[in-house]
């Protein structure tokens, strides 16, 4: 029986991402192939590029082209109080324990444009413990981090965010947290007082501090099994004993190398507690 040979497109794609990794240090080699391929093809169509080899040549010689490709490859779909039941469960199930700690470190890994970071800051303020917290909001993409640092979002989204805030157990009028200016909502600077926004690549970078909570929702679904295991190793090393790990609804610890190292707190909201 003849061995199946990889297609030319497969070889070109492997060379593209190997080149990006070697030259720039961004590692997309173990992203889920179907999602990665779809995003590359969409990008090529927008840029008017005919072949992946042509894309590789363009990216390796034009940093701005790489930056545009990075925005296409990284998924930046987010909203404030996304999945309100998660925040309600976190408020009721996790916060009572966190309130007993003198100081709390929370890592938002893959924070995108920051809406979920501000959501957590609001929740912590309402529970009276924000002054004892430090939130580390990281993403591989510096451009989305700039947006997150600004705390400025579209005013047209505020009606939707208000509804999600109320479903998440919000205790005030949501409009108290921002000022409307033209078509933008500018969130209170106090929500950023205890937030550190920083570039961090889950694929290539290591642990940098010990955390009580790690929140990484709807990021790992774009990684293949090998890369998911690598990131779960990183999270396990970064969590203190009995620390909390929060994943997205389509993500799970099942079938990972660390599945037996955690206790499941909420099956529906994918909340786990690291065992000692």
Protein Blocks (a to p, Z undefined) as FASTA:
>chain_A
ZZddddfklmmmmmmmmmmmmmnopacklgcfklmmmmmmmmmmmnopabfklmmmmmmm
omklmmmmmmmmpccbdcehiakllmmmmmmmmmmmmmmpmbdcdddehklnolmmmmmm
mmmmmnopmmmpccddddfblklmmmmmnopacfklmmmmmmmmmmnopabdfklmpcce
hjaccddfklmmmcccddddfklmccfbdcfbdcdehklmmpcfklmmmmmmmmmmmpcg
hiacdddfkbcfehiaklmmcccfblklopacddZZ
